[in-house]
Amino acid sequence: MAGAVFTQDRARAVLDAAGHHEAELLSFGENAVFAAGRLVIKVGRGADLLDRARREVRTADWLAKHDVPAVRSAESEVRLVEGHPITYWQRLPESLRPAEPADVAPLLTLVHALPEPDFGLPPRDLLGGVERWLRIAGDAIDPADASFLRRRRDGYAEAAASLRPHLPRGPIHGDALPRNVHIGPDGPVLVDLETFSSDLREHDLIVLALSRDRYGVPAADYAAFTEAYGWDVTTWDGWEVLRGARETASCAWVAQFAPASQAALTEFRRRVASLRNADPTVRWYTF
């Protein structure tokens, strides 16, 4: 049975219940993100994300202690309102320009030099959301496609467990895309800290390799990123395993929007077809 659909209207109702009656929607994805005065308020999809929300706030406070340019929490406590976790963040100044792949590299260099935090970061469970996303999608997607993605998940999870990394393990952002970097007056700032983990550093680098291959990031921009970081993950013999795992997760992630969006369903079908056909040249579109 599909889970309850999380919509913008539902997120606004949760905000109203929390006493925030006027807020501007900034983005809607894994969370609904709103601006209210000097605050940014994130509403999570469900109570099962409460622990992750708490860890995200602790991560922000830890990064602040290490002077890593990252979004800062405005309140250390996470509220649970009508079954949805709510977190509060300091609103950043207006972005000066869109972030580029090369802007991600210096932030990753700082993160990858950090010691483990005292509160402990989990492994990067890249494929852990697949079941939840497919469950939310429910009957909106073909059951055969859901079964296909579950088989891919299991196969790549097993393959990833036996990888031998090139880089030392340790703290990673987990979703190191330009969209998770804000260019402010003092330079690039990391945002969306909910996937912070302790795992293979290669996870952070495969993100832009896949962006080049699937999402239309120019090869020159990818080259600028690898030059700024100092290493190209695609020279590592395990990169295609992490790429396949991330493709699987990215495909399943879109599925959760299919019950309420024909565009999401169309994109989900495009992605599944390209994976079934083992065609890495099919362009995917952000959603």
C-alpha positions as CSV (number, residue, x, y, z in Angstrom):
1,M,0.0,0.0,0.0
2,A,1.3,3.4,-0.8
3,G,2.2,5.8,2.0
4,A,0.5,9.1,2.4
5,V,1.4,11.6,-0.3
6,F,3.4,14.6,1.0
7,T,2.2,17.7,-0.9
8,Q,2.9,21.4,-0.7
9,D,-0.5,21.9,0.8
10,R,0.2,19.3,3.5
11,A,3.6,21.0,4.3
12,R,1.8,24.4,4.7
13,A,-0.8,22.8,7.0
14,V,2.0,21.6,9.2
15,L,3.6,25.0,9.2
16,D,0.3,26.5,10.2
17,A,0.0,24.0,13.1
18,A,3.5,25.1,14.2
19,G,2.5,28.7,14.2
20,H,4.1,29.9,11.0
21,H,1.2,31.2,8.9
22,E,3.1,33.2,6.3
23,A,6.1,31.6,4.7
24,E,7.5,31.5,1.2
25,L,8.1,28.1,-0.4
26,L,11.7,27.9,-1.6
27,S,11.9,24.2,-2.7
28,F,9.9,21.0,-2.5
29,G,11.6,17.7,-2.6
30,E,12.7,15.3,0.2
31,N,11.7,18.2,2.4
32,A,9.5,21.3,2.0
33,V,11.7,24.3,2.5
34,F,10.2,27.6,3.5
35,A,11.6,31.1,4.2
36,A,10.1,33.1,7.0
37,G,11.8,36.4,7.8
38,R,15.4,35.6,8.8
39,L,14.7,31.9,9.1
40,V,14.5,28.9,6.8
41,I,12.2,26.2,8.0
42,K,12.4,22.6,6.7
43,V,9.4,20.3,7.0
44,G,10.3,16.6,6.7
45,R,8.1,14.1,4.9
46,G,7.3,12.0,7.9
47,A,8.2,10.9,11.5
48,D,10.6,8.3,10.2
49,L,13.0,11.1,9.2
50,L,13.1,12.6,12.8
51,D,16.4,11.0,13.7
52,R,17.9,12.2,10.4
53,A,16.7,15.7,11.1
54,R,18.2,15.7,14.6
55,R,21.5,14.5,13.1
56,E,21.5,17.2,10.5
57,V,21.2,19.9,13.2
58,R,24.1,18.3,15.2
59,T,26.1,18.2,12.0
60,A,25.6,21.9,11.3
61,D,26.7,22.7,14.9
62,W,29.8,20.5,14.5
63,L,30.8,22.1,11.1
64,A,30.5,25.5,12.8
65,K,33.0,24.5,15.4
66,H,35.4,23.5,12.7
67,D,34.8,26.7,10.7
68,V,33.5,24.9,7.7
69,P,31.4,27.3,5.5
70,A,28.0,25.7,5.9
71,V,24.5,26.6,6.7
72,R,24.0,27.2,10.5
73,S,21.2,26.0,12.6
74,A,18.9,28.6,14.3
75,E,17.5,26.2,16.9
76,S,19.2,23.0,18.2
77,E,15.9,21.3,19.0
78,V,13.9,19.5,16.3
79,R,10.1,19.8,16.6
80,L,7.7,17.0,15.6
81,V,4.5,18.6,14.4
82,E,1.6,16.4,13.2
83,G,4.1,13.6,12.4
84,H,6.5,15.8,10.5
85,P,10.0,16.9,11.8
86,I,10.6,20.7,11.6
87,T,14.1,22.2,11.7
88,Y,15.1,25.9,11.8
89,W,18.0,27.4,10.0
90,Q,19.7,30.8,9.7
91,R,18.7,32.3,6.3
92,L,21.6,32.9,4.0
93,P,22.2,36.2,2.1
94,E,20.9,36.2,-1.5
95,S,23.0,34.0,-3.8
96,L,25.4,36.0,-6.0
97,R,25.3,33.4,-8.8
98,P,24.5,29.8,-9.3
99,A,27.1,27.4,-8.0
100,E,29.3,25.6,-10.5
101,P,31.0,22.2,-10.1
102,A,34.4,23.8,-9.3
103,D,32.7,25.6,-6.3
104,V,32.0,22.2,-4.7
105,A,35.6,21.0,-4.6
106,P,37.1,23.3,-1.9
107,L,34.2,22.6,0.4
108,L,34.8,18.8,-0.1
109,T,38.5,19.3,0.6
110,L,37.6,20.8,3.9
111,V,35.0,18.2,4.8
112,H,37.3,15.3,3.8
113,A,40.0,16.6,6.1
114,L,37.7,16.5,9.2
115,P,38.0,14.0,12.0
116,E,35.0,11.9,13.0
117,P,32.5,13.9,15.2
118,D,31.9,12.7,18.7
119,F,28.2,12.0,18.0
120,G,28.9,9.5,15.3
121,L,27.9,9.7,11.6
122,P,26.2,6.7,10.0
123,P,27.4,5.0,6.8
124,R,26.2,6.5,3.6
125,D,23.1,4.4,3.1
126,L,22.7,5.5,-0.5
127,L,20.2,2.8,-1.3
128,G,18.4,2.8,2.0
129,G,15.6,5.1,0.7
130,V,14.7,3.0,-2.3
131,E,12.0,0.9,-0.5
132,R,10.4,4.0,1.1
133,W,10.3,5.9,-2.2
134,L,8.8,2.9,-4.1
135,R,6.3,2.4,-1.3
136,I,5.2,6.0,-1.6
137,A,4.9,5.6,-5.3
138,G,2.5,2.7,-4.9
139,D,0.2,1.9,-7.8
140,A,1.4,5.0,-9.7
141,I,4.3,3.0,-11.1
142,D,4.5,-0.4,-12.9
143,P,5.1,-3.1,-10.3
144,A,7.6,-4.7,-12.7
145,D,9.7,-1.5,-12.6
146,A,9.6,-1.5,-8.8
147,S,10.8,-5.1,-8.7
148,F,13.5,-4.3,-11.2
149,L,14.8,-1.4,-9.0
150,R,14.7,-3.6,-5.9
151,R,16.9,-6.2,-7.7
152,R,19.3,-3.5,-8.8
153,R,19.4,-2.2,-5.3
154,D,20.3,-5.5,-3.8
155,G,23.0,-6.2,-6.4
156,Y,24.7,-2.9,-6.1
157,A,24.5,-2.9,-2.3
158,E,26.4,-6.2,-2.3
159,A,29.0,-5.0,-4.8
160,A,29.5,-1.7,-3.0
161,A,30.2,-3.5,0.3
162,S,33.3,-5.2,-1.2
163,L,34.9,-2.0,-2.7
164,R,38.4,-1.1,-1.8
165,P,38.6,2.7,-1.6
166,H,41.4,4.9,-3.0
167,L,40.8,7.6,-0.4
168,P,40.7,7.3,3.4
169,R,37.3,6.8,4.8
170,G,35.7,9.5,6.9
171,P,33.1,12.3,7.0
172,I,31.4,13.1,3.7
173,H,28.6,15.4,2.6
174,G,26.8,12.5,0.8
175,D,25.0,14.6,-1.9
176,A,27.7,17.0,-3.2
177,L,25.9,18.7,-6.0
178,P,26.2,22.4,-7.0
179,R,22.6,22.8,-6.0
180,N,23.7,22.1,-2.4
181,V,26.2,24.9,-2.5
182,H,25.2,28.5,-2.0
183,I,27.4,31.3,-3.3
184,G,27.3,34.1,-0.8
185,P,29.4,37.3,-0.3
186,D,32.1,35.3,1.5
187,G,32.2,32.5,-1.0
188,P,30.7,29.0,-1.3
189,V,28.6,27.6,1.6
190,L,27.4,24.0,2.0
191,V,23.7,23.5,2.5
192,D,21.4,20.5,2.9
193,L,23.4,18.5,5.4
194,E,21.0,15.7,6.0
195,T,23.0,13.1,4.1
196,F,26.3,13.7,6.0
197,S,27.8,10.3,6.7
198,S,31.1,8.6,7.4
199,D,32.0,6.4,4.5
200,L,34.0,6.2,1.3
201,R,35.0,9.7,0.3
202,E,34.5,8.5,-3.3
203,H,30.7,8.9,-2.7
204,D,31.1,12.6,-2.8
205,L,33.0,12.5,-6.0
206,I,30.8,10.2,-8.0
207,V,28.0,12.7,-7.8
208,L,29.5,15.0,-10.3
209,A,30.7,12.2,-12.5
210,L,27.1,11.0,-12.8
211,S,26.0,14.6,-13.4
212,R,28.3,14.8,-16.3
213,D,27.1,11.5,-17.8
214,R,23.4,11.8,-17.1
215,Y,22.4,15.4,-16.4
216,G,24.2,17.4,-19.0
217,V,27.0,18.9,-16.9
218,P,29.7,19.9,-19.5
219,A,32.9,17.9,-19.6
220,A,34.9,21.1,-19.1
221,D,33.0,21.8,-15.9
222,Y,33.6,18.3,-14.6
223,A,37.3,18.7,-15.5
224,A,37.4,22.0,-13.5
225,F,36.0,20.1,-10.5
226,T,38.5,17.3,-10.6
227,E,41.4,19.7,-11.1
228,A,40.2,21.8,-8.1
229,Y,39.8,18.7,-5.9
230,G,43.0,17.1,-7.2
231,W,41.8,13.7,-8.3
232,D,39.3,12.2,-10.7
233,V,37.2,9.4,-9.2
234,T,36.6,7.8,-12.7
235,T,40.3,6.7,-12.6
236,W,39.3,4.4,-9.7
237,D,38.3,0.8,-10.5
238,G,35.2,1.0,-8.2
239,W,33.6,4.1,-9.7
240,E,31.1,2.3,-11.9
241,V,29.7,0.4,-8.9
242,L,29.0,3.6,-7.0
243,R,27.7,5.2,-10.2
244,G,25.2,2.3,-10.6
245,A,24.1,2.5,-7.0
246,R,23.5,6.2,-7.3
247,E,21.6,5.8,-10.6
248,T,19.4,3.2,-8.9
249,A,18.7,5.5,-5.9
250,S,18.1,8.6,-8.2
251,C,15.6,6.6,-10.3
252,A,13.7,5.4,-7.2
253,W,13.7,8.9,-5.7
254,V,11.7,10.3,-8.6
255,A,9.1,7.6,-8.1
256,Q,7.8,9.1,-4.9
257,F,6.5,12.1,-6.8
258,A,4.7,10.0,-9.4
259,P,1.3,9.8,-7.6
260,A,0.9,13.6,-7.8
261,S,2.9,14.5,-10.9
262,Q,2.7,13.3,-14.5
263,A,6.0,15.0,-15.2
264,A,7.6,12.9,-12.4
265,L,6.1,9.7,-13.8
266,T,7.4,10.5,-17.3
267,E,10.9,11.1,-15.9
268,F,10.7,7.9,-13.8
269,R,9.8,5.9,-16.8
270,R,12.6,7.5,-18.9
271,R,15.2,6.6,-16.2
272,V,13.9,3.0,-15.7
273,A,14.0,2.4,-19.4
274,S,17.6,3.6,-19.7
275,L,18.6,1.3,-16.9
276,R,16.8,-1.7,-18.3
277,N,18.5,-1.1,-21.6
278,A,21.9,-0.5,-20.0
279,D,22.2,2.7,-22.0
280,P,24.3,5.2,-20.1
281,T,23.9,7.9,-22.8
282,V,20.2,8.6,-22.1
283,R,19.9,12.1,-20.7
284,W,18.1,12.4,-17.4
285,Y,16.4,15.6,-16.3
286,T,16.3,17.1,-12.8
287,F,13.0,17.1,-11.0
